[in-house]
Amino acid sequence: MSLDATLSQIDSDLPAALDRLMALLRIPSISTDPAYADKCQQAADWLVADLQSLGIKAEARQTPGHPMVVGHVDGDGPHVLFYGHYDVQPVDPLTLWGRDPFDPQIEETPKGKVIRGRGASDDKGQLMSFVEACRAWKTVHGTMPCRITFFFEGEEESGSPSLIPFLEANKEELQADLALICDTGLFESRVPSIITQLRGLLGEEITLTGPDKDLHSGMYGGAARNPITVLCKILGNLHDVTGRIQVPHFYDGVPELSDDIKAQWDALDFDHGTFLGDVGLAKPAGEQDRSALEMIWSRPTAEVNGIIGGYTGDGFKTVLPSKASAKVSFRLVGQQDPHKLREHFRDWVRAQLPEDVTADFHGHGASPASQMQTTHPAFESARSVLGAEWGYDAAFTGCGGSIPVAGYFKSILGMDSMLVGWGKDDDQIHSPNEKYDVESFHKGIRSWARILQAIR
């Protein structure tokens, strides 16, 4: 079946597709703020109506939080589940926006036309690129390319508290051959990328207590144990001089890259000098026997995200504090077990405590890494067709961040996820003046049509 007619339909319908996206962007579906609960419901209802206009059996399913939108298309061939989220991040501070974040407009910029507004890139524009590809296919062929389940979440930007219970309660209905997730971007804003591995995330908050009250550093300094000093020493021991993490058993389950994936990454010709230079740095830190790209995509990390203790206000106070605390996060890869690692880390901290200092711990999430099996034929089929749209051969890449839903699809629904998206590095997601290139939206729609044609 020729794809030309579908691509032509996408091109001719682009103005209407942009109008539909603008309508969705005008709904301030901020999931983390209870004041916007009705707007999240409005966004869910808008998507249900849009899917129903394509003949898709769709409905908004209520949860203890915001609704899930579920739609089904029957058909032959493979069964895919498409996931996106319709909720968005808060917009504060408003003073940093150039316009009302929920009054989206198309702006001319030195880099071309962009859609400016909250959710333009993350994730409403990405979500609608798939819906628009299905719309064009239905218009041309009268049917959808294959069996599709649409699954749109309304709490991704607020921790997805309803997601796991919903997946478990609707396991049979939501199972498919493969999940498609469009919440990622192009490599260096130009190369189409299919993410095949995501790092997991473990968060730990440590509080050390020494004396039972803050002390005068002149009266007690030198004789009393200072928990800030103890904490800094422990945190300083996290890495050795080569950047290797020193927590016992930390590297259990950390795999090496396959030769094929390493060759693809090398071919990307990643310039770590520019990457670091853009943020005022020059030399890669971390494990010194690894490339910067390996460290970002396929190696685990231990990072101190915040530290506090004693007096931190204006001026000076000669206090010897009672407590000191730090927030430490670990990005995980391969088969690293976040729950075992939590215990290894806590034991490692306790083993370094001197007399008169105690430690309390508070966990902040524990999600394992996700590794996609690229042996599924859809992965290579999708990779083979994206170059025709973007002018660069697509690559299987990693992602330094964490997208827990991919792991949940694997552990609860038993299916791998193909993560592919059209965002650019300068889209300013989660920040003021978020944007999505009109070209990314247009080519994204065409790309989904190519992928559906290839895997059907």
VOVEX-378056 format. One record per residue (C-alpha): residue number from 0; residue in three letters; chain; y, z, x. Coordinates in nm, 4 decimals, always signed. Example, Ala and Ser with C-alpha at 12.3 -4.5 7.8 and 13.67 -1.06 7.14 Angstrom:
<pts>
- num, residuo, cadena, c2, c3, c1
- 0, ALA, A, -0.4500, +0.7800, +1.2300
- 1, SER, A, -0.1060, +0.7140, +1.3670
</pts>
This chain:
<pts>
- num, residuo, cadena, c2, c3, c1
- 0, MET, A, +0.0000, +0.0000, +0.0000
- 1, SER, A, +0.3313, -0.1094, +0.1514
- 2, LEU, A, +0.5912, +0.1568, +0.2149
- 3, ASP, A, +0.8884, -0.0786, +0.2183
- 4, ALA, A, +0.9634, -0.0482, -0.1530
- 5, THR, A, +0.9614, +0.3326, -0.1359
- 6, LEU, A, +1.1938, +0.3357, +0.1660
- 7, SER, A, +1.4311, +0.0934, -0.0080
- 8, GLN, A, +1.4342, +0.3182, -0.3149
- 9, ILE, A, +1.5215, +0.6184, -0.0948
- 10, ASP, A, +1.8100, +0.4256, +0.0613
- 11, SER, A, +1.9548, +0.3093, -0.2687
- 12, ASP, A, +1.9168, +0.6511, -0.4325
- 13, LEU, A, +2.0792, +0.8493, -0.1486
- 14, PRO, A, +2.4120, +0.9107, -0.3324
- 15, ALA, A, +2.2264, +1.0548, -0.6313
- 16, ALA, A, +2.0013, +1.2597, -0.4008
- 17, LEU, A, +2.3090, +1.4063, -0.2354
- 18, ASP, A, +2.4547, +1.4929, -0.5773
- 19, ARG, A, +2.1354, +1.6773, -0.6688
- 20, LEU, A, +2.1398, +1.8697, -0.3417
- 21, MET, A, +2.5048, +1.9623, -0.3972
- 22, ALA, A, +2.4183, +2.1007, -0.7415
- 23, LEU, A, +2.1512, +2.3259, -0.5916
- 24, LEU, A, +2.3828, +2.4349, -0.3082
- 25, ARG, A, +2.6451, +2.5500, -0.5594
- 26, ILE, A, +2.4093, +2.8231, -0.6820
- 27, PRO, A, +2.4707, +3.1364, -0.4686
- 28, SER, A, +2.1070, +3.2441, -0.4471
- 29, ILE, A, +2.1505, +3.5302, -0.1974
- 30, SER, A, +1.8214, +3.7138, -0.2206
- 31, THR, A, +1.9025, +4.0290, -0.0265
- 32, ASP, A, +2.1914, +4.1359, -0.2547
- 33, PRO, A, +2.0867, +4.2636, -0.6021
- 34, ALA, A, +2.4213, +4.1436, -0.7367
- 35, TYR, A, +2.2922, +3.7862, -0.7059
- 36, ALA, A, +1.9583, +3.8366, -0.8832
- 37, ASP, A, +2.0658, +3.6227, -1.1783
- 38, LYS, A, +2.1724, +3.3459, -0.9399
- 39, CYS, A, +1.8302, +3.3466, -0.7755
- 40, GLN, A, +1.6792, +3.3080, -1.1211
- 41, GLN, A, +1.9241, +3.0241, -1.1870
- 42, ALA, A, +1.8177, +2.8448, -0.8683
- 43, ALA, A, +1.4504, +2.8836, -0.9597
- 44, ASP, A, +1.5164, +2.7469, -1.3085
- 45, TRP, A, +1.7120, +2.4533, -1.1611
- 46, LEU, A, +1.4171, +2.3600, -0.9400
- 47, VAL, A, +1.1715, +2.3918, -1.2284
- 48, ALA, A, +1.3810, +2.1556, -1.4376
- 49, ASP, A, +1.4104, +1.9087, -1.1506
- 50, LEU, A, +1.0346, +1.9064, -1.0892
- 51, GLN, A, +0.9678, +1.8720, -1.4607
- 52, SER, A, +1.1977, +1.5680, -1.4705
- 53, LEU, A, +0.9405, +1.4030, -1.2398
- 54, GLY, A, +0.6555, +1.4815, -1.4754
- 55, ILE, A, +0.5378, +1.7750, -1.2625
- 56, LYS, A, +0.3862, +2.0752, -1.4374
- 57, ALA, A, +0.6189, +2.3420, -1.3017
- 58, GLU, A, +0.7297, +2.6917, -1.3936
- 59, ALA, A, +0.9091, +2.9953, -1.2508
- 60, ARG, A, +0.6665, +3.2830, -1.1993
- 61, GLN, A, +0.8190, +3.6279, -1.2158
- 62, THR, A, +0.7562, +3.8834, -0.9393
- 63, PRO, A, +0.8899, +4.2361, -0.8793
- 64, GLY, A, +1.1622, +4.0567, -0.6839
- 65, HIS, A, +1.2811, +3.6986, -0.7279
- 66, PRO, A, +1.0772, +3.4229, -0.8965
- 67, MET, A, +0.8302, +3.1923, -0.7275
- 68, VAL, A, +0.8456, +2.8289, -0.8382
- 69, VAL, A, +0.5039, +2.6671, -0.8695
- 70, GLY, A, +0.4355, +2.3067, -0.9654
- 71, HIS, A, +0.1220, +2.0945, -0.9675
- 72, VAL, A, +0.0538, +1.7216, -0.9418
- 73, ASP, A, -0.2994, +1.6005, -0.9955
- 74, GLY, A, -0.4270, +1.3067, -0.7954
- 75, ASP, A, -0.6859, +1.1618, -0.5653
- 76, GLY, A, -0.7204, +1.2088, -0.1924
- 77, PRO, A, -0.6101, +1.5141, +0.0042
- 78, HIS, A, -0.4496, +1.8139, -0.1614
- 79, VAL, A, -0.1326, +1.9398, +0.0103
- 80, LEU, A, +0.0819, +2.2419, -0.0667
- 81, PHE, A, +0.4505, +2.2026, +0.0097
- 82, TYR, A, +0.6416, +2.5238, +0.0812
- 83, GLY, A, +1.0152, +2.5817, +0.0964
- 84, HIS, A, +1.2538, +2.8613, +0.0009
- 85, TYR, A, +1.5519, +2.8402, -0.2296
- 86, ASP, A, +1.7170, +3.1702, -0.1345
- 87, VAL, A, +1.9930, +3.1864, +0.1259
- 88, GLN, A, +2.1535, +3.4296, +0.3678
- 89, PRO, A, +2.4707, +3.6252, +0.2809
- 90, VAL, A, +2.7957, +3.4512, +0.3720
- 91, ASP, A, +3.0022, +3.7362, +0.5170
- 92, PRO, A, +3.2480, +3.7290, +0.6801
- 93, LEU, A, +3.4134, +3.4805, +0.4479
- 94, THR, A, +3.7201, +3.4577, +0.6698
- 95, LEU, A, +3.5163, +3.2627, +0.9272
- 96, TRP, A, +3.4292, +2.9857, +0.6813
- 97, GLY, A, +3.6468, +2.6781, +0.6647
- 98, ARG, A, +3.5791, +2.6472, +0.2914
- 99, ASP, A, +3.4035, +2.8221, +0.0036
- 100, PRO, A, +3.0386, +2.8366, +0.1183
- 101, PHE, A, +2.9188, +2.7666, -0.2363
- 102, ASP, A, +3.1532, +2.4745, -0.2934
- 103, PRO, A, +2.9673, +2.2249, -0.0724
- 104, GLN, A, +3.1316, +1.9066, +0.0431
- 105, ILE, A, +3.0514, +1.6122, +0.2663
- 106, GLU, A, +3.2746, +1.6192, +0.5709
- 107, GLU, A, +3.3458, +1.3602, +0.8373
- 108, THR, A, +3.2969, +1.5023, +1.1880
- 109, PRO, A, +3.2965, +1.3496, +1.5386
- 110, LYS, A, +2.9161, +1.3495, +1.5143
- 111, GLY, A, +2.9005, +1.1862, +1.1715
- 112, LYS, A, +2.8898, +1.2996, +0.8108
- 113, VAL, A, +2.7663, +1.6521, +0.7380
- 114, ILE, A, +2.6965, +1.8523, +0.4253
- 115, ARG, A, +2.8881, +2.1799, +0.4620
- 116, GLY, A, +2.7735, +2.4862, +0.2675
- 117, ARG, A, +2.5410, +2.7846, +0.2715
- 118, GLY, A, +2.1787, +2.6751, +0.2483
- 119, ALA, A, +2.2545, +2.3142, +0.3423
- 120, SER, A, +2.0061, +2.3247, +0.6307
- 121, ASP, A, +1.8228, +2.6522, +0.5665
- 122, ASP, A, +1.6445, +2.5672, +0.3472
- 123, LYS, A, +1.7711, +2.3818, +0.0412
- 124, GLY, A, +1.8428, +2.0544, +0.2200
- 125, GLN, A, +1.5019, +2.0625, +0.3877
- 126, LEU, A, +1.3260, +2.1525, +0.0627
- 127, MET, A, +1.4955, +1.8757, -0.1314
- 128, SER, A, +1.4093, +1.6159, +0.1346
- 129, PHE, A, +1.0448, +1.6493, +0.0290
- 130, VAL, A, +1.1241, +1.6505, -0.3433
- 131, GLU, A, +1.3352, +1.3361, -0.3022
- 132, ALA, A, +1.0539, +1.1597, -0.1157
- 133, CYS, A, +0.8228, +1.2382, -0.4074
- 134, ARG, A, +1.0899, +1.1187, -0.6531
- 135, ALA, A, +1.1179, +0.7825, -0.4773
- 136, TRP, A, +0.7413, +0.7447, -0.4606
- 137, LYS, A, +0.7064, +0.8199, -0.8321
- 138, THR, A, +0.9852, +0.5737, -0.9189
- 139, VAL, A, +0.8208, +0.2905, -0.7247
- 140, HIS, A, +0.4518, +0.3562, -0.7925
- 141, GLY, A, +0.4513, +0.5506, -1.1180
- 142, THR, A, +0.2355, +0.8230, -0.9600
- 143, MET, A, +0.2529, +1.0663, -0.6701
- 144, PRO, A, +0.0851, +0.9740, -0.3400
- 145, CYS, A, -0.1771, +1.2506, -0.3583
- 146, ARG, A, -0.2527, +1.5843, -0.5153
- 147, ILE, A, +0.0431, +1.8156, -0.4491
- 148, THR, A, +0.1211, +2.1806, -0.5153
- 149, PHE, A, +0.4886, +2.2723, -0.4899
- 150, PHE, A, +0.5541, +2.6337, -0.3906
- 151, PHE, A, +0.9140, +2.7534, -0.3571
- 152, GLU, A, +0.9902, +3.1135, -0.2626
- 153, GLY, A, +1.3034, +3.3127, -0.3457
- 154, GLU, A, +1.2785, +3.5992, -0.0958
- 155, GLU, A, +1.2274, +3.4404, +0.2473
- 156, GLU, A, +1.5689, +3.5537, +0.3685
- 157, SER, A, +1.5043, +3.9139, +0.2605
- 158, GLY, A, +1.1619, +3.9810, +0.4113
- 159, SER, A, +0.9363, +3.8179, +0.1477
- 160, PRO, A, +0.8245, +4.1465, -0.0139
- 161, SER, A, +0.6564, +3.9662, -0.3062
- 162, LEU, A, +0.4904, +3.6909, -0.1053
- 163, ILE, A, +0.1629, +3.8515, +0.0051
- 164, PRO, A, +0.0826, +4.0060, -0.3364
- 165, PHE, A, +0.1613, +3.6720, -0.5034
- 166, LEU, A, -0.0611, +3.4758, -0.2651
- 167, GLU, A, -0.3449, +3.7216, -0.3108
- 168, ALA, A, -0.3127, +3.7218, -0.6904
- 169, ASN, A, -0.2984, +3.3402, -0.7104
- 170, LYS, A, -0.5304, +3.2550, -0.4239
- 171, GLU, A, -0.7496, +3.0028, -0.6054
- 172, GLU, A, -0.4574, +2.8200, -0.7652
- 173, LEU, A, -0.2629, +2.7817, -0.4398
- 174, GLN, A, -0.5448, +2.6795, -0.2053
- 175, ALA, A, -0.5132, +2.3272, -0.0649
- 176, ASP, A, -0.6374, +2.1210, +0.2272
- 177, LEU, A, -0.3143, +2.1648, +0.4201
- 178, ALA, A, +0.0248, +2.3317, +0.3798
- 179, LEU, A, +0.3457, +2.1447, +0.4633
- 180, ILE, A, +0.6414, +2.3627, +0.5631
- 181, CYS, A, +0.9887, +2.2162, +0.6069
- 182, ASP, A, +1.1939, +2.4973, +0.7623
- 183, THR, A, +1.2221, +2.3834, +1.1241
- 184, GLY, A, +1.4111, +2.1233, +1.3241
- 185, LEU, A, +1.4212, +1.8413, +1.5747
- 186, PHE, A, +1.3682, +1.9114, +1.9434
- 187, GLU, A, +1.7104, +1.9002, +2.1117
- 188, SER, A, +1.8447, +1.7619, +1.7816
- 189, ARG, A, +1.6790, +1.4229, +1.8339
- 190, VAL, A, +1.2998, +1.4295, +1.8845
- 191, PRO, A, +1.0791, +1.4760, +1.5753
- 192, SER, A, +0.8588, +1.7777, +1.6304
- 193, ILE, A, +0.5477, +1.9071, +1.4604
- 194, ILE, A, +0.5231, +2.2766, +1.5373
- 195, THR, A, +0.1663, +2.3798, +1.6058
- 196, GLN, A, +0.2192, +2.7358, +1.7242
- 197, LEU, A, +0.4469, +3.0164, +1.6175
- 198, ARG, A, +0.4944, +3.3463, +1.7904
- 199, GLY, A, +0.4170, +3.6646, +1.6024
- 200, LEU, A, +0.6498, +3.9642, +1.5973
- 201, LEU, A, +0.6126, +4.3372, +1.6533
- 202, GLY, A, +0.9007, +4.5810, +1.6275
- 203, GLU, A, +0.9124, +4.9373, +1.7603
- 204, GLU, A, +1.1870, +5.1997, +1.7517
- 205, ILE, A, +1.1552, +5.4825, +2.0062
- 206, THR, A, +1.3433, +5.8109, +1.9907
- 207, LEU, A, +1.3193, +6.0517, +2.2836
- 208, THR, A, +1.4245, +6.4134, +2.2404
- 209, GLY, A, +1.5035, +6.6508, +2.5256
- 210, PRO, A, +1.7138, +6.9616, +2.4615
- 211, ASP, A, +1.7396, +7.0815, +2.1043
- 212, LYS, A, +2.1146, +7.0143, +2.0969
- 213, ASP, A, +2.3763, +6.8156, +2.2873
- 214, LEU, A, +2.4750, +7.0023, +2.6039
- 215, HIS, A, +2.7819, +7.0319, +2.8280
- 216, SER, A, +2.7001, +6.8130, +3.1284
- 217, GLY, A, +2.8837, +7.0454, +3.3626
- 218, MET, A, +2.6991, +7.3562, +3.2496
- 219, TYR, A, +2.3547, +7.1957, +3.2205
- 220, GLY, A, +2.3707, +6.8698, +3.4172
- 221, GLY, A, +2.1070, +6.8520, +3.6884
- 222, ALA, A, +1.9011, +7.1365, +3.5441
- 223, ALA, A, +1.8343, +6.9897, +3.1994
- 224, ARG, A, +1.6341, +6.6771, +3.1302
- 225, ASN, A, +1.8505, +6.3854, +3.0072
- 226, PRO, A, +1.6631, +6.1714, +2.7491
- 227, ILE, A, +1.8866, +5.8693, +2.8150
- 228, THR, A, +1.7823, +5.8712, +3.1808
- 229, VAL, A, +1.4161, +5.9049, +3.0848
- 230, LEU, A, +1.4421, +5.6251, +2.8274
- 231, CYS, A, +1.6158, +5.3894, +3.0698
- 232, LYS, A, +1.3486, +5.4512, +3.3324
- 233, ILE, A, +1.0696, +5.3741, +3.0859
- 234, LEU, A, +1.2398, +5.0605, +2.9558
- 235, GLY, A, +1.3042, +4.9511, +3.3126
- 236, ASN, A, +0.9297, +4.9658, +3.3738
- 237, LEU, A, +0.8535, +4.7150, +3.0969
- 238, HIS, A, +0.8539, +4.4246, +3.3459
- 239, ASP, A, +0.7601, +4.3978, +3.7105
- 240, VAL, A, +0.9670, +4.2015, +3.9625
- 241, THR, A, +0.7952, +3.8745, +3.8622
- 242, GLY, A, +0.8715, +3.9225, +3.4922
- 243, ARG, A, +0.5174, +4.0214, +3.3942
- 244, ILE, A, +0.4967, +4.2811, +3.1153
- 245, GLN, A, +0.3387, +4.6081, +3.2268
- 246, VAL, A, +0.1987, +4.7534, +2.9032
- 247, PRO, A, -0.1801, +4.7884, +2.9509
- 248, HIS, A, -0.3885, +4.5259, +2.7680
- 249, PHE, A, -0.0695, +4.3397, +2.6740
- 250, TYR, A, -0.2108, +4.0016, +2.7763
- 251, ASP, A, -0.5402, +4.0432, +2.5901
- 252, GLY, A, -0.5811, +3.7327, +2.3738
- 253, VAL, A, -0.3060, +3.5268, +2.5428
- 254, PRO, A, -0.4369, +3.1696, +2.5895
- 255, GLU, A, -0.3441, +2.9007, +2.8374
- 256, LEU, A, -0.1966, +2.5722, +2.7160
- 257, SER, A, -0.4321, +2.2808, +2.6733
- 258, ASP, A, -0.3756, +1.9897, +2.9098
- 259, ASP, A, -0.2799, +1.7620, +2.6192
- 260, ILE, A, -0.0124, +1.9948, +2.4801
- 261, LYS, A, +0.1244, +2.0715, +2.8264
- 262, ALA, A, +0.1559, +1.6964, +2.8947
- 263, GLN, A, +0.3466, +1.6478, +2.5678
- 264, TRP, A, +0.5837, +1.9329, +2.6534
- 265, ASP, A, +0.6409, +1.8023, +3.0049
- 266, ALA, A, +0.7254, +1.4626, +2.8574
- 267, LEU, A, +1.0081, +1.6203, +2.6567
- 268, ASP, A, +1.1943, +1.6629, +2.9875
- 269, PHE, A, +1.3469, +1.9931, +2.8771
- 270, ASP, A, +1.6607, +2.0783, +3.0741
- 271, HIS, A, +1.6608, +2.4561, +3.1073
- 272, GLY, A, +1.9863, +2.4401, +3.3024
- 273, THR, A, +2.1722, +2.2959, +3.0035
- 274, PHE, A, +1.9848, +2.5202, +2.7606
- 275, LEU, A, +2.0888, +2.8337, +2.9480
- 276, GLY, A, +2.4256, +2.6970, +3.0519
- 277, ASP, A, +2.5277, +2.6619, +2.6880
- 278, VAL, A, +2.5147, +3.0426, +2.6593
- 279, GLY, A, +2.6700, +3.1229, +2.9966
- 280, LEU, A, +2.3475, +3.1694, +3.1947
- 281, ALA, A, +2.1858, +2.9770, +3.4794
- 282, LYS, A, +1.8467, +3.1039, +3.5976
- 283, PRO, A, +1.5370, +3.1546, +3.3778
- 284, ALA, A, +1.4188, +3.5134, +3.3611
- 285, GLY, A, +1.0720, +3.6166, +3.2411
- 286, GLU, A, +0.7447, +3.5209, +3.4072
- 287, GLN, A, +0.8400, +3.3368, +3.7241
- 288, ASP, A, +0.5256, +3.1225, +3.7345
- 289, ARG, A, +0.6024, +2.9668, +3.3937
- 290, SER, A, +0.8479, +2.6992, +3.2846
- 291, ALA, A, +1.1318, +2.7977, +3.0532
- 292, LEU, A, +0.9777, +2.5933, +2.7705
- 293, GLU, A, +0.6427, +2.7675, +2.8133
- 294, MET, A, +0.8143, +3.1050, +2.8034
- 295, ILE, A, +0.9973, +3.0187, +2.4813
- 296, TRP, A, +0.7079, +2.8588, +2.2955
- 297, SER, A, +0.3769, +2.9884, +2.4283
- 298, ARG, A, +0.4223, +3.3128, +2.6198
- 299, PRO, A, +0.4619, +3.6673, +2.4849
- 300, THR, A, +0.7771, +3.8710, +2.5399
- 301, ALA, A, +0.9024, +4.2286, +2.5435
- 302, GLU, A, +1.2741, +4.2647, +2.4763
- 303, VAL, A, +1.5043, +4.5637, +2.4332
- 304, ASN, A, +1.7183, +4.4765, +2.1304
- 305, GLY, A, +1.9334, +4.7871, +2.1154
- 306, ILE, A, +1.9811, +5.1237, +2.2838
- 307, ILE, A, +2.1895, +5.4241, +2.1890
- 308, GLY, A, +2.2390, +5.7829, +2.2980
- 309, GLY, A, +2.5094, +6.0365, +2.3606
- 310, TYR, A, +2.8766, +5.9658, +2.3014
- 311, THR, A, +2.9690, +5.5988, +2.2492
- 312, GLY, A, +3.3118, +5.6274, +2.0876
- 313, ASP, A, +3.6524, +5.5642, +2.2402
- 314, GLY, A, +3.7511, +5.7706, +2.5380
- 315, PHE, A, +3.5080, +5.9959, +2.7205
- 316, LYS, A, +3.2908, +6.2964, +2.6367
- 317, THR, A, +3.0881, +6.4686, +2.9090
- 318, VAL, A, +2.7830, +6.5302, +2.6959
- 319, LEU, A, +2.4198, +6.5579, +2.7948
- 320, PRO, A, +2.2574, +6.4244, +2.4765
- 321, SER, A, +1.9709, +6.5703, +2.2831
- 322, LYS, A, +1.8334, +6.2309, +2.1819
- 323, ALA, A, +1.8215, +5.8708, +2.2970
- 324, SER, A, +1.6698, +5.5770, +2.1122
- 325, ALA, A, +1.5912, +5.2104, +2.1599
- 326, LYS, A, +1.4675, +4.9196, +1.9521
- 327, VAL, A, +1.2084, +4.7046, +2.1272
- 328, SER, A, +1.0546, +4.3829, +1.9954
- 329, PHE, A, +0.7556, +4.1845, +2.1146
- 330, ARG, A, +0.6980, +3.8160, +2.0439
- 331, LEU, A, +0.3245, +3.7565, +2.0323
- 332, VAL, A, +0.1045, +3.4530, +2.0961
- 333, GLY, A, -0.2566, +3.3460, +2.0630
- 334, GLN, A, -0.4901, +3.6225, +1.9498
- 335, GLN, A, -0.2739, +3.9198, +2.0461
- 336, ASP, A, -0.3360, +4.1960, +1.7924
- 337, PRO, A, -0.0009, +4.3497, +1.6896
- 338, HIS, A, -0.1610, +4.6706, +1.5620
- 339, LYS, A, -0.3584, +4.7329, +1.8808
- 340, LEU, A, -0.0542, +4.6416, +2.0879
- 341, ARG, A, +0.1563, +4.8948, +1.8984
- 342, GLU, A, -0.0832, +5.1700, +2.0005
- 343, HIS, A, -0.1036, +5.0467, +2.3612
- 344, PHE, A, +0.2755, +5.0505, +2.3827
- 345, ARG, A, +0.3069, +5.3985, +2.2368
- 346, ASP, A, +0.0383, +5.5323, +2.4718
- 347, TRP, A, +0.2174, +5.3671, +2.7652
- 348, VAL, A, +0.5462, +5.5359, +2.6704
- 349, ARG, A, +0.3834, +5.8776, +2.6195
- 350, ALA, A, +0.2119, +5.8557, +2.9592
- 351, GLN, A, +0.5539, +5.8322, +3.1276
- 352, LEU, A, +0.7186, +6.1240, +2.9506
- 353, PRO, A, +0.8139, +6.4157, +3.1738
- 354, GLU, A, +0.7826, +6.7741, +3.0632
- 355, ASP, A, +1.0427, +6.8816, +2.8049
- 356, VAL, A, +1.0783, +6.5306, +2.6541
- 357, THR, A, +0.8988, +6.4163, +2.3374
- 358, ALA, A, +0.8781, +6.0742, +2.1723
- 359, ASP, A, +0.8818, +5.9663, +1.8091
- 360, PHE, A, +0.8068, +5.6114, +1.7003
- 361, HIS, A, +0.8938, +5.4032, +1.3979
- 362, GLY, A, +0.7337, +5.0634, +1.3443
- 363, HIS, A, +0.9251, +4.7610, +1.2162
- 364, GLY, A, +0.6759, +4.4955, +1.1100
- 365, ALA, A, +0.3648, +4.3588, +1.2784
- 366, SER, A, +0.2737, +3.9922, +1.2288
- 367, PRO, A, +0.0329, +3.7973, +1.4507
- 368, ALA, A, +0.0999, +3.4578, +1.6031
- 369, SER, A, -0.0044, +3.1401, +1.4226
- 370, GLN, A, -0.1931, +2.8585, +1.5936
- 371, MET, A, -0.2474, +2.5361, +1.3995
- 372, GLN, A, -0.5625, +2.3334, +1.4471
- 373, THR, A, -0.4315, +1.9890, +1.5344
- 374, THR, A, -0.7835, +1.8523, +1.4963
- 375, HIS, A, -0.7030, +1.8093, +1.1272
- 376, PRO, A, -0.6444, +1.4318, +1.0970
- 377, ALA, A, -0.3153, +1.4806, +0.9128
- 378, PHE, A, -0.1472, +1.6115, +1.2295
- 379, GLU, A, -0.2063, +1.3018, +1.4375
- 380, SER, A, -0.1374, +1.0769, +1.1377
- 381, ALA, A, +0.2020, +1.2395, +1.0869
- 382, ARG, A, +0.2869, +1.2322, +1.4566
- 383, SER, A, +0.2077, +0.8620, +1.4770
- 384, VAL, A, +0.4577, +0.7578, +1.2069
- 385, LEU, A, +0.7658, +0.9678, +1.2817
- 386, GLY, A, +0.8763, +0.7716, +1.5864
- 387, ALA, A, +0.9512, +0.4692, +1.3694
- 388, GLU, A, +1.2110, +0.6744, +1.1795
- 389, TRP, A, +1.3780, +0.8683, +1.4600
- 390, GLY, A, +1.3451, +0.6370, +1.7604
- 391, TYR, A, +1.1573, +0.8938, +1.9684
- 392, ASP, A, +0.7865, +0.9629, +1.9794
- 393, ALA, A, +0.7040, +1.2800, +1.7902
- 394, ALA, A, +0.5515, +1.5712, +1.9800
- 395, PHE, A, +0.3388, +1.8722, +1.9001
- 396, THR, A, +0.5656, +2.1609, +1.9967
- 397, GLY, A, +0.5834, +2.5365, +1.9835
- 398, CYS, A, +0.8433, +2.7622, +1.8302
- 399, GLY, A, +0.9778, +3.0787, +1.9857
- 400, GLY, A, +1.0564, +3.2287, +1.6478
- 401, SER, A, +0.8271, +3.3589, +1.3780
- 402, ILE, A, +0.7588, +3.2021, +1.0364
- 403, PRO, A, +0.5166, +3.4532, +0.8846
- 404, VAL, A, +0.4318, +3.2410, +0.5795
- 405, ALA, A, +0.2289, +3.0052, +0.8008
- 406, GLY, A, +0.0139, +3.2974, +0.9095
- 407, TYR, A, -0.0276, +3.4160, +0.5510
- 408, PHE, A, -0.1389, +3.0700, +0.4404
- 409, LYS, A, -0.4053, +3.0874, +0.7101
- 410, SER, A, -0.5217, +3.4448, +0.6547
- 411, ILE, A, -0.5000, +3.4543, +0.2736
- 412, LEU, A, -0.5433, +3.0928, +0.1613
- 413, GLY, A, -0.7565, +2.9757, +0.4550
- 414, MET, A, -0.5502, +2.6669, +0.5386
- 415, ASP, A, -0.3464, +2.5473, +0.8327
- 416, SER, A, +0.0193, +2.4550, +0.8052
- 417, MET, A, +0.2052, +2.1539, +0.9378
- 418, LEU, A, +0.5597, +2.2619, +1.0186
- 419, VAL, A, +0.8003, +1.9734, +1.0434
- 420, GLY, A, +1.1726, +1.9686, +0.9770
- 421, TRP, A, +1.4928, +1.7801, +1.0335
- 422, GLY, A, +1.7416, +2.0518, +1.1299
- 423, LYS, A, +1.9615, +2.0269, +1.4381
- 424, ASP, A, +2.0533, +2.2881, +1.6960
- 425, ASP, A, +2.4153, +2.3011, +1.5783
- 426, ASP, A, +2.3441, +2.3445, +1.2054
- 427, GLN, A, +2.4737, +2.7037, +1.2256
- 428, ILE, A, +2.2087, +2.8427, +0.9947
- 429, HIS, A, +2.2687, +3.2099, +0.9045
- 430, SER, A, +2.6241, +3.1667, +1.0384
- 431, PRO, A, +2.9586, +3.0658, +0.8880
- 432, ASN, A, +3.0133, +2.6929, +0.8258
- 433, GLU, A, +2.6439, +2.6060, +0.7988
- 434, LYS, A, +2.5891, +2.2315, +0.7815
- 435, TYR, A, +2.3182, +1.9685, +0.7480
- 436, ASP, A, +2.3696, +1.6160, +0.8748
- 437, VAL, A, +2.3637, +1.3510, +0.6034
- 438, GLU, A, +2.1580, +1.1439, +0.8467
- 439, SER, A, +1.9045, +1.4278, +0.8803
- 440, PHE, A, +1.8745, +1.4530, +0.5035
- 441, HIS, A, +1.8363, +1.0765, +0.4635
- 442, LYS, A, +1.5896, +1.0311, +0.7482
- 443, GLY, A, +1.4076, +1.3453, +0.6406
- 444, ILE, A, +1.3372, +1.1943, +0.2992
- 445, ARG, A, +1.2159, +0.8730, +0.4603
- 446, SER, A, +1.0053, +1.0720, +0.7068
- 447, TRP, A, +0.8261, +1.2600, +0.4299
- 448, ALA, A, +0.7503, +0.9294, +0.2595
- 449, ARG, A, +0.5992, +0.8022, +0.5849
- 450, ILE, A, +0.3940, +1.1183, +0.6292
- 451, LEU, A, +0.2631, +1.1105, +0.2732
- 452, GLN, A, +0.1685, +0.7463, +0.3162
- 453, ALA, A, -0.0131, +0.8281, +0.6406
- 454, ILE, A, -0.2149, +1.1241, +0.5142
- 455, ARG, A, -0.2950, +1.0098, +0.1589
</pts>
